Amino acid sequence: MVDQEILERCRDAVRRNLGSLDDIPPELANTIANVYYRFYARATALSTPSGSENLRSFIEDTATVLSSHKYVKQIVDGLRRIDKRAKPALYDYTVTFTLDVLKYQIDRAQDKSGIRRMIERQFRRHKVKEIPNLYDLLKI
């Protein structure tokens, strides 16, 4: 299931761009690892697109992967600037919102209340495309 070459590229990129994610909640750290993994997997797939995936789906998925990868470093940097002890509610909100966007891919999450996103999250749990415990496999 996990391509070792992609895993190695992902490990190097996370280490170089973000360092250890041990200061990030485990669910979010794993989602971030998956964002990087999907990016390198998609880069590999771009050189050899599968005939079984229709072009529209391939392009839409590629756009999601690229935009997630583009902003994940800024998101992590912003999260690390929040003082968890002084502003725990802001920190928790930011973690949850980030998961809603990156993991659960809730459309227009910024326009929805926390309760609305919580409901959508429940319906999207079965659609999550993540490798469980990927961050642990990276061994950063």
C-alpha positions as CSV (number, residue, x, y, z in Angstrom):
1,M,0.0,0.0,0.0
2,V,2.8,2.4,0.8
3,D,5.4,3.0,-1.9
4,Q,8.8,3.1,-0.2
5,E,10.3,5.5,-2.8
6,I,7.5,8.0,-2.3
7,L,7.7,7.5,1.5
8,E,11.4,8.4,1.4
9,R,10.8,11.5,-0.7
10,C,7.9,12.5,1.6
11,R,10.1,11.9,4.7
12,D,12.9,14.1,3.3
13,A,10.5,16.9,2.3
14,V,8.6,16.9,5.7
15,R,11.9,16.9,7.6
16,R,13.3,19.7,5.4
17,N,10.2,21.9,5.3
18,L,8.6,21.3,8.6
19,G,10.9,19.4,10.9
20,S,9.4,17.1,13.5
21,L,5.6,17.3,13.8
22,D,5.7,15.9,17.4
23,D,4.4,19.3,18.6
24,I,1.3,19.0,16.4
25,P,-1.7,16.8,17.5
26,P,-1.3,13.3,16.2
27,E,-4.3,13.3,13.9
28,L,-3.2,16.5,12.2
29,A,0.4,15.4,12.0
30,N,-0.8,12.3,10.2
31,T,-2.9,14.4,7.8
32,I,0.0,16.6,7.1
33,A,2.2,13.6,6.3
34,N,-0.6,12.4,4.0
35,V,-0.7,15.7,2.2
36,Y,3.0,15.4,1.4
37,Y,2.7,11.7,0.5
38,R,-0.2,12.4,-1.9
39,F,1.8,15.3,-3.5
40,Y,4.7,13.0,-4.3
41,A,2.4,10.1,-5.3
42,R,0.6,12.5,-7.7
43,A,3.8,13.8,-9.1
44,T,4.7,10.3,-9.9
45,A,1.3,9.7,-11.4
46,L,1.6,12.8,-13.6
47,S,4.3,11.2,-15.5
48,T,2.2,8.1,-16.2
49,P,-1.6,8.8,-15.8
50,S,-3.7,5.7,-15.3
51,G,-6.1,4.9,-18.1
52,S,-8.7,3.8,-15.5
53,E,-9.0,7.3,-14.0
54,N,-11.0,9.7,-16.2
55,L,-9.3,13.0,-17.1
56,R,-11.7,15.3,-15.2
57,S,-11.3,13.3,-12.0
58,F,-7.5,13.2,-12.4
59,I,-7.3,17.0,-12.9
60,E,-9.6,17.8,-10.0
61,D,-7.7,15.5,-7.7
62,T,-4.4,16.9,-8.8
63,A,-5.7,20.5,-8.1
64,T,-6.7,19.5,-4.6
65,V,-3.4,17.8,-3.9
66,L,-1.3,20.7,-5.3
67,S,-3.2,23.4,-3.3
68,S,-3.1,21.4,-0.1
69,H,0.7,20.9,-0.5
70,K,1.2,24.6,-1.4
71,Y,-0.3,25.9,1.8
72,V,0.4,23.2,4.4
73,K,3.7,24.8,5.5
74,Q,2.0,28.2,6.1
75,I,-0.7,26.4,8.1
76,V,1.8,24.6,10.3
77,D,3.9,27.8,10.8
78,G,0.7,29.7,11.8
79,L,-0.3,26.9,14.2
80,R,3.1,26.9,15.8
81,R,2.9,30.6,16.4
82,I,-0.3,30.2,18.5
83,D,0.5,29.9,22.2
84,K,-1.4,26.8,23.3
85,R,-1.4,27.8,26.9
86,A,-2.5,31.4,26.5
87,K,-5.1,30.7,23.7
88,P,-6.1,27.0,23.9
89,A,-9.5,27.7,22.2
90,L,-7.8,29.4,19.2
91,Y,-5.3,26.5,18.9
92,D,-8.0,23.8,19.1
93,Y,-10.2,25.7,16.6
94,T,-7.3,26.0,14.2
95,V,-6.4,22.3,14.4
96,T,-10.1,21.3,13.9
97,F,-10.5,23.8,11.0
98,T,-7.3,22.6,9.3
99,L,-8.5,19.0,9.6
100,D,-11.8,20.0,8.1
101,V,-10.1,21.5,5.1
102,L,-7.2,19.0,4.6
103,K,-8.5,15.7,5.8
104,Y,-12.3,15.9,5.4
105,Q,-12.1,18.3,2.4
106,I,-15.2,20.2,3.5
107,D,-16.1,22.6,0.7
108,R,-16.1,26.3,1.7
109,A,-15.3,25.4,5.3
110,Q,-14.5,29.0,6.0
111,D,-18.1,29.9,5.4
112,K,-19.6,27.3,7.7
113,S,-20.1,27.3,11.5
114,G,-18.2,24.8,13.7
115,I,-21.5,22.9,14.2
116,R,-22.2,22.6,10.5
117,R,-18.6,21.4,9.9
118,M,-18.9,18.9,12.7
119,I,-22.0,17.4,11.0
120,E,-20.3,17.3,7.6
121,R,-17.3,15.7,9.2
122,Q,-19.4,12.8,10.4
123,F,-20.7,12.2,6.8
124,R,-17.2,12.4,5.3
125,R,-15.4,10.1,7.7
126,H,-15.8,7.2,5.3
127,K,-14.5,9.2,2.3
128,V,-11.2,10.1,4.0
129,K,-8.3,9.0,1.8
130,E,-5.4,8.8,4.2
131,I,-2.8,6.2,5.1
132,P,-3.3,5.4,8.8
133,N,-0.2,6.0,11.0
134,L,1.8,7.4,8.0
135,Y,3.5,10.0,10.2
136,D,4.8,7.1,12.4
137,L,6.1,5.4,9.3
138,L,8.1,8.5,8.4
139,K,10.1,8.2,11.6
140,I,11.0,11.9,11.8
